Every structure is written in C-alpha cells, then in structure tokens.
C-alpha cells in the first residue's frame, strides 16, 4: 500500500477516535516510518509479520495507560496500523493472481490508491473488543479473510479497504479504552475505603466520648466535693458566721451546685450526641455493605477473571481488586467489627453513667 493511502486510512481513524486531539504523529507514523526503518526481514504482506503487529499494539496499550495520546503511543499505534494495512491489502502477488500482469504489485496498489480517499466512515461503528485476546483474535481473523479471498480483494479493493478501516478503528478504540480497572471493581474499592473510614470514625468517637464524659464527670465531682467541704473552709468563725447570716453561704453553695449540674448536663448531651452519630455511622456502614453485595454479581466475576488473566493489558492491581470470595470474607469481618464497636459504645456508656 502506498504511503499516502496509509495516511488516508489512519487519518479517518484518528478523526473518529479523538477529533479534539492532535494525532499528526500517528498519521505520519502509519504512512512513513515502518518503510523507512525495516525492523525485520519478513515481508509486511505476510502473516508471519503478525507478531510485529501484536508487539506494537501491546506497546501502544501500555503507552496509552501511562500517558494517553503521547508521542510514544502515537508512534507505536502508527506502526501497528501500517503493518495491518499492508497485511490487508495483498500488495504482494498471490498465487491465485499470478499471470494476470507483469506489474501486479503496482496494479494492486494503484487500485487501492483510487479508493483510499473514498472510504465511507459515516455510520460505521468499531467492533467492541475487550482485552488483548479479543483484539489479537480479531486482527488475525480479518487478515486471514483477506488472505483467503485474493480474487475478491483484487476485483473489489474497496471491500478490503473498508475491512482494513474497521479493523484499525476497532483496535484504536479497544486500546484507548482506559480500563486499568473496571467499573464495578472501582465502585467496590471506593466503598470499601469509605467503610474503613467509617469504622475508624466509630472507634475514635468511642474513645472521644469516654474521655470527654470523664472530664465532665470529674468536673462535676470536683464541685460536689467542694460543696461538701464548704463549711470546713478555714476562713475563721466570724467570716463564716457573716457569710451564713448574710446569705453568701447559700449563694456560694447554689453556684457550686449549678456548676456541678451543668457538668452533668454536658455528659448527657455528649452521650446523646454520640448515640446519634454512632447510629448514623452504623446505618451508613450497613448501607455500604448492601451496595457491595449488590455489585458482587456474575458480571463482576467474569470481569475480574478477564482482567486477572490479562494483567499487562489492564495494568491489573491485585492489591486494589479482589476476588468475590475474598470480598465476602472482608464483609463478614466488617460486620463483626461493627458489632464490636457497638458493644464497646454500650460498655463505655455504662461506665460513664455508673460514674455519674
């Protein structure tokens, strides 16, 4: 295939893939670079060159996940497109076509060149390909179809060009689908993070409630003790007698009792506020568990297994995404932890009320 035809096909793909992004290097790479720098001795029009296609696609996928639409991504994908387009053009004379022309190679390229500007992209949608295995199988099936129908490709080059365009388009969309994780997996990971924070918040609330209430109880006890010792103050008999007959003693006693009562009321408010907050945390935790259990369906299992089997394609993070069985085990642990925190709250409340 001529360089300009390579560029025409790739330009149409680039326009549909990311019209807002400058993909000039992708277009240039598909048209020129592989022909300028030959990486091997295998013909670009032989199925033996599929390994180069697959290697370049893996490179492009890795580059996209690291830095989408970077120069290195465009360079690798452009190379892959060039190889695919050559493989699907049968520019090298096929046995079934020999004897037709002394310049069959040039004749076939000329036929393709006449149609490359007129590939219809309107209404065409890429094939839905998920994962490296589906991508490589799809490429192989398309190339094999072209190799198996030389007469049809020679007589109707637009058929091969359209297949070539759809193949490149489908591959581009599959590579640029940023699925280092998967939707349900991301949701579960996010909800687990929120739930861990809730449990930590519950635990901190228990400790804070006990500490705060103990401070108020001790404060109340201090004033109650002060009330008991009021008549024992060493101020002298005359001062004490004067305070008593003037009502100062009663006023001082009233102030002390009021301060003690205020401290006790703060304990009640602290307990009441903590109870309300812990109920909210418990309800939110249970709601999170229900959300996670709802996401753990058969689709999750299928998507998890697919990504686990193609770690390099999805940059699968085993520390982030877990098998459904492991997740259910973690849910059980969360329920146990929540029950423990609820019981701990009740025990601390009893301790505080007992001290009160």
Secondary structure, DSSP 8 states (H G I E B T S, - for coil): --HHHHHHHHHHHHHHH-TTS--HHHHHIIIIIHHHS--SSS-TTSGGGHHHHHHHHHHHHHHHHHSTT-HHHHHHHHHHHHHHHHHTTT-S--GGGTTS-TTHHHHHHHHHHHHHTT---TT-------SHHHHHHHHHHHHHHHHH-HHHHHH-HHHHHHHHHHHHHHHHHHHTS--SS-HHHHHHHHHHHHHHHHHHHHHHHHHHHHHHHHHHHHHHHHHHHHHHTGGG--S-HHHHHHHHHHTHHHHHHHHHHHHHHHHHHHHHHHHHHHHHHHHHHHHHHHHHHHHHHHH-SHHHHHHHHHHHHTHHHHT--TTTS--HHHHHHHHHHHHHHHHHHHHHHHHHHHHHHHH-
